[in-house]
């Protein structure tokens, strides 16, 4: 389905439904690993060289992370992109 007049995609758009399924899983995996290591969002953002607000949105499943961003997080969390995306 095409984008709306505002440029936003309709909720019936296949990309949107995939994002609604995938993004919360990735976010939860990041949170689980970060908490297992006893790290705060701020500490992870600093270690990964990432914006803390964007990290918060990714953890909440509201924003999509690029592969580069996931690679930075994986490195900072001493894990792999594969583990951060497990269950997708």
C-alpha angles and dihedrals in degrees: 000000000000125000118273124250089272092053094251118130119243117254088242089062110115091227090056094050091049090050091049089055100039106037097061091050093053091044092051091049091053092048092047093052093043092050092045087058092045093241127150121223088250093053092048093047091050094046092048094042089238136137110263094215092053089047090053091052092049091049090050091051093243099114134040118239121218121232089252091054091047090049091053091049093046090052093048090047093046092238140097136266086241091061093045090054097041112138096026 
